[in-house]
Amino acid sequence: MAKIVLNAELRSDLGKGASRRLRREDKVPAIVYGAGKDAISIALAHDKLLQAQEVESFYSQVLTLKIGNEDVDVLVKDMQRHAFKPKVHHVDFLRISATEAVTTTVPVHFINHETSIAVSEGAIIHHHATEIEISCLPKDLPEHIEVDVAELANGGSIHLSEITMPAGVTATALSKGADHDVVLASAAMERGNLIADEDEAPAADADDSAEAPEAE
């Protein structure tokens, strides 16, 4: 995947008033922290940030912030938005180290949906997760996790423990015990299909339930 690079500028004028002034200038206040270093305050161009966050992996991949002459690798840890306008109010970035594992969430992509056993049986496949929390070194961070539903049949389900993770990647939920082995996908017939199947069942022969006529 193409790495996202954002230009940022250091800011020393802090506080709510300063943040409001930045937003009027179409800039976004942000903070960068972690990796054993002091937190720094920065500002980003709002239009460039909006453009970058349209990429699905923006929230899970390692981004590069160009701050002066320094390139800083970070992950997005929090993003505050306006209640109803397409405006970003503030971003928290976490510095990362190439030698330290990071914990973040990545999108789930369900594949082979239309060719699955469940669909061929007339069942509906339900998706129970849109993302998974994982832990890995930055170099192993996947763009997404694939869940193959090809072998999923009517009445079946796919749990987190059944997914083959990319090399070096672990699902954090599984380290918390069997109760956290969540269902990612399941298949079941729609109620309408069940009723249709019942309607197609052969009716009992009317003669079987009728009383034999009395002899005259």
N, C-alpha and C positions, 0 to 999 in steps of 0.2 A: 504494500500500500504506500501511496505517496505521503511523505512526512509533511505535516502542517507546520509552517513557520509564521510567527506573528511578530511584528515589530512593536516594541513597547518603549516607553520613556519613564525614567525615574521621576517620582514626584515627592516633594518635601512639604507641600501645602496640604495638610491633612484636616480631617474633621468633616462634619456634615455639609457645612457651607462650601468647602472646597470641592467636595464630591458633586454637589449640585452645579457648581460652576463648570466642572468637567463635562457633566451630562449636557449642559446647554451648548457646549462646544462639540457635541456629538462624540464624546470620548467616554470610556468606561473605566472607572477606578477598579483596581485589583490589588491583591496582595500575593506575594510569593514567600513561602516558608518551607521549613523542613531541611533534611540532610545535615543537621547539626549546625546550620548557619542562621544568622539573624534574619528576621523577616524584613522584606523590603516592599515599599508601596510603588506601584506602577500605574500607568494609564495606557489604554489601548484604543485604537480607532474603532468606533462602534460598527461601522459598515463592514470592516474587514473581519471583525469578530463574528458578526451575523453570518457572513459568507462562509467562514470556516466551520461554524457549528451546524451547518446544513449537512455536513458529511457525517454519516452515521457513527463512524468510529471516533469522532471528535472527543467524545466523553470517555473513551477507553484507551486510546492510543497515546503514546508519548509525543508531546508537542515540543517545539523549540521556540523559546522566547528570545528574540534578539534585543538585548538591553544594553545600549551603548556598544561597546566592543566585545561584549560577552554573550555567548550563546548558552542559554539555560534550559535544560531538559526538564519538563514538568508534566504532571497529570492534572486534569481539572477535578477538583474535589468538591466544589460547590459553585452554583451559579444562581444569583438572585435576579428575578425578572419583575417587570412591571405587571400589575394585576391583570390588565387587559390589553395593554399596548405591546407591540412587538419590540420591546426595549429591554436590554440587559442593564441591570443596575450595578452589579458588582460580581467579581469572580475571585474565587480562591484557587490558587495554584499550589501544588505540592512539588517541591524539588525532588528529583529522584537520583539515585546512585546506580551505576551500572552493576555494582556488586551486591546490591541489597534487593531482596524480593519486594514487590509492590502488591498491594491488595486493591482490586478495583472490580467494577462490573463490566461485562461485555455483552453485546446483543446475542440473542439466540436466533439462528436461522434453521427453520424446518425444511428438510429437503425430501424429494421423492413423494410428495403429497399425493399427486394425481395418480401415481402408479402403485400406491400402497394396497396391501391386501384389504384393509378396512374399506377403502373407497370402492374397490371392486365388489365388495359384499353389500354395498349400499349404505355403509355406516358414515357417520360424520366424525372427523378428527378434531378434537378440541385441544387448543394450545393453552397450557396453564402457566407459562412463564415467557417473559419477553427478554430477560437478561439473567445472567448467572454471575455470582461473585466468585472471583478466582484469585489465586496467588501465584506469582512467578517472577523471574528476573525480567527486567525491562526488555531484554533482547528476545524473550520468548512470548511476549505479550501478543495474543492473537487478535485479529480484527473482529472476529465473532466466533461463536461455538456452533457447530453444525449438529443437528439432531435428525438422524435418518429414520423416517417413519415407514420405510418401504415394507418392513415385515410386521408392522402393527396391524393386528386383526381386530374385528369387532369384539368389544368387551375387554380388550387388552389395554395396557398402559406402558409407558416408558418412564422409568425413574432416573434420577440424576446419576445414581451409581452405575447405570447401564451405559452411560455415555463414555466413549473413548476420548479422553482429553488430549490435546496436542502435547508433544514432548515438553517436559519441564513445567507443565501447568497442572494445578490441582484446584478442585472445587472446595472452597473453604467450608461450605455447609457440611460436607461429609466428615470433617474432623470433629464435628459436634455431636456425633452419634446417629444411630439408625433413625431416630425420630425426625431428622433433618434431611432424610433421603426423599426429597419431594418428587411429586409426579410432574413431568414436563409436558407430556401429551397423553391423551386417552382417546378411545374410539367407542362410539355407541350409536345405536340406531335412533333416528328421530322418532318421536311419538307417532307422527303421521305415518311413518313406514310400518310401525308395529300394527296400527289399526288396519292399514291396507292389507298386511299379511293375514290378519285375522279374518278380514272380509273375503279373502281368496280361499279360505279353508272350505272344503266341501261340506255342504249342508247335509244334515241327516236325512235319510230317505223318509219322505212323508208317510209312506206305507208302513214304516217300521213302528211309528208311534200311533197309528190309527188302530182302533179296535176292529176286530174282524166282525163283519155283519152277521146278525143272527139269522139262522136258517128259518125259512118260512114254514 
